[in-house]
Amino acid sequence: DETNGYWFVSTIASGYILRFDLETDEYIDKIFVDDSPAILTLNEQQKKLYCSRMMPMSGMMDGSESTIIQEVDYSGSMLMNSNEFTIPSPAPHGISINSDGSEVYVASNTADWLYKIMPNTGEIYGAVMDISISNPQDITTQRLKPIQCESVSDSLLFVTCSGGIWVDPWTGIQEQIPGKVQMWDSQNLILIDEFEFDWNSTPWHLVNSPDENIIY
């Protein structure tokens, strides 16, 4: 958060989010959010942090996955858990936010579904990412395996999908799913286009160029 002078880190194995001073790197405080906090995104204007909680921590709930997006308020002297949003799919991982903080976007790593959360109202909208099979939102599919999403210009959303070998649970037949980057209309959650790599390319994290129409 360059506006307010903080940086944050999630500790996926211990369930904490920590806040540091952006200039001095001095530790300020931490908060326990539980369930393996993964990727973070933030609203600098309202000083709200959003965290995807991908799975319960080891030994707590074996074999299950979290469905929770955590909202943390950092406007005061201490980090505070201010809200939780539950999506209909397991293992939320990739997460991003639009410029004014009114929309938070989340991708389920295991169900291949994309969601838009409206933090002010609690409304949640969803779309299946793999139209070739159009799987239900609560089923662990793991064909595309979306990793990260990035909001661009408040109209586009880019999502990396790691792909790889997928085994059909009904037939046992293996299929090579290409890694890809999908481009979505974030206003209506409609897939616009996608760029495919090789099946073993495993696209991972991405970043948007600040001055060019380029995604890395």
Secondary structure, 3 states (H helix, E strand, C coil): CCCCCEEEEEECCCCEEEEEECCCCCEEEEEECCCCEEEEEEECCCCEEEEEECCCCCCCCCCCCCCEEEEEECCCCCCEEEEEEECCCCCEEEEEECCCCCCEEEEECCCCEEEEEECCCCEEEEEECCCCCCCCCCCCCCCCCEEEEEEECCCEEEEEECCEEEECCCCCCEEEECCEEEEEECCCCEEEEEEECCCCCCCCCCCECCCCCCEC
